[in-house]
């Protein structure tokens, strides 16, 4: 699985048309985006929902499916220490 470490990020909370909450993590350096749904994020969902404003760095492992969708394992870093 490819892994990326993102240090300059923006995290936006969004809702699907069905009312499901998801987050978009944008890499501000290269405009790459990762869509994080609760049923797809294996680690870090609680930190993402409770503390997204304080998250400065993330490590993302992802699988890209045939339609280009990325399924992520999310590792959140606060103050340089990853919370796994």
N, C-alpha and C positions, 0 to 999 in steps of 0.2 A: 504494500500500500504506500503510495506517495505521502510524504509528510512535508508540511510547510510551517515555518515559524514566522508569525506576523507580529511586528513590533509597532507599526503605525496603523492603527485600526479605528474604524467607526462601527459601532453596533447599533442597529435600528431594530426596534420591536415592530412587528407587523401582525396583521390578522388575515387569514384566508377568508374567502366568502362564506365559509361554514363556521367562522368564529374561532378557528384554531389559531393559537398564538405561535408565531415562529420568529426567529431572529435572522437578520442578514448581517454577516460580518464582512466588512469591506476592507481590503488591503489598500490603503491610501497611496502606496508607492506604485502599484501597477494596476489598480482598478479591478482586481480579481475579487469575486464575491463568493461567499459560501452561505448556503441556506441551511439553517439549523432548526429542525423540527424535533419535538420532544421524543418521538418514537424512533428517531434516527441518531440522536446524540447519546453516545454510550457513557460518557463521563462529562461532568461539568454543567449539567442542565440547571441544577439548583443555584449555582454561582451565577450563571448567566441570567436567570430570572430575577434573582434577589439583588445582585450587585453589578449589573452591567456597566454602570457609570464609572466604577472604580477599576474595571478591567483594562489593562494597558497592553497586554501581550497574550497571544494565544498560540498554541501549537495544534495543528489540525492534521490528522491522518484522514485520508479520504479514498473512496473508491469511486471511479467514474463509470456510470452505467452507459449502456448503448445509446440512450437518449441524451447523454451529456449531463445527467443529474449526478450530483456528488453526494454520497452518503458519508457522514463525518464521524470521527472520534475526536472529541474536543477536549483539550487540556488547557486550563486557564492558569495564567501566571499573574500573581499579585506581588509586586515588589521583588521581581526577579526569581521567585520560587514557584515552581509549578505545583498546582494542587491536583493531585491525581487520586 
